[in-house]
Amino acid sequence: MAEPDSQIRAMANQHKDAVAGYLRTLLVDAGYPDDPDLARRLLLLMDGAAVTELYERTDRPARQAKKMAEALLQNAS
């Protein structure tokens, strides 16, 4: 884990904030409520699926994350 005040950690945080903001925009544009927590949950699913795919070497995590995202979106509308 990077030190709390490291430049790399700051860059990673900025990137995650930018991706969450992009997801938030996509959600609003698709007619969902402006919910930063929903965007962060979707980002968590994306990150978890990407990491799991690296060591499982299969697309199963992405397919599972898609189903979970669909459930989140269904509950958000």
C-alpha positions in Angstrom: 0.0 0.0 0.0 1.4 3.4 -0.9 2.2 5.9 1.8 -0.8 8.2 2.5 1.1 11.3 1.2 2.7 9.7 -1.8 2.3 11.1 -5.3 1.4 7.7 -6.6 -1.4 7.3 -4.1 -2.7 10.8 -5.0 -2.6 10.0 -8.7 -4.5 6.7 -8.1 -7.1 8.5 -6.0 -7.5 11.2 -8.7 -8.0 8.4 -11.3 -10.6 6.6 -9.2 -12.5 9.9 -8.6 -12.4 10.6 -12.3 -13.8 7.2 -13.2 -16.5 7.4 -10.5 -17.4 10.8 -11.9 -17.7 9.4 -15.4 -19.9 6.6 -14.2 -22.0 9.1 -12.4 -22.5 11.1 -15.6 -23.3 7.9 -17.5 -25.9 7.0 -14.9 -27.6 10.4 -14.9 -27.6 10.5 -18.7 -29.2 7.0 -18.7 -32.0 8.4 -16.4 -30.8 7.1 -13.1 -30.7 9.3 -10.0 -27.5 11.3 -9.4 -26.1 9.0 -6.7 -22.4 9.1 -6.0 -22.6 6.0 -3.9 -24.1 4.0 -6.8 -21.3 5.1 -9.0 -18.7 4.0 -6.4 -20.4 0.6 -6.0 -20.2 0.1 -9.8 -16.6 1.1 -9.7 -15.9 -1.4 -7.0 -17.5 -4.1 -9.1 -15.4 -3.1 -12.1 -12.2 -3.1 -10.0 -13.0 -6.4 -8.3 -13.8 -8.1 -11.6 -10.6 -6.8 -13.3 -8.4 -8.1 -10.4 -10.1 -11.4 -10.2 -9.9 -11.9 -13.9 -6.1 -11.5 -13.7 -5.6 -14.5 -11.4 -8.5 -16.7 -12.6 -7.7 -16.1 -16.3 -11.4 -16.2 -17.3 -14.2 -13.7 -18.1 -16.4 -15.2 -15.4 -15.8 -12.4 -12.9 -16.9 -9.8 -15.5 -20.1 -11.8 -16.2 -20.8 -12.0 -12.5 -20.1 -8.3 -12.0 -22.5 -7.5 -14.8 -25.3 -9.4 -13.1 -24.6 -7.7 -9.8 -24.5 -4.3 -11.6 -27.8 -5.1 -13.2 -29.3 -5.8 -9.7 -27.9 -2.5 -8.4 -29.3 -0.6 -11.3 -32.7 -2.2 -11.0 -32.9 -1.2 -7.3 -31.8 2.3 -8.2 -34.6 3.1 -10.6 
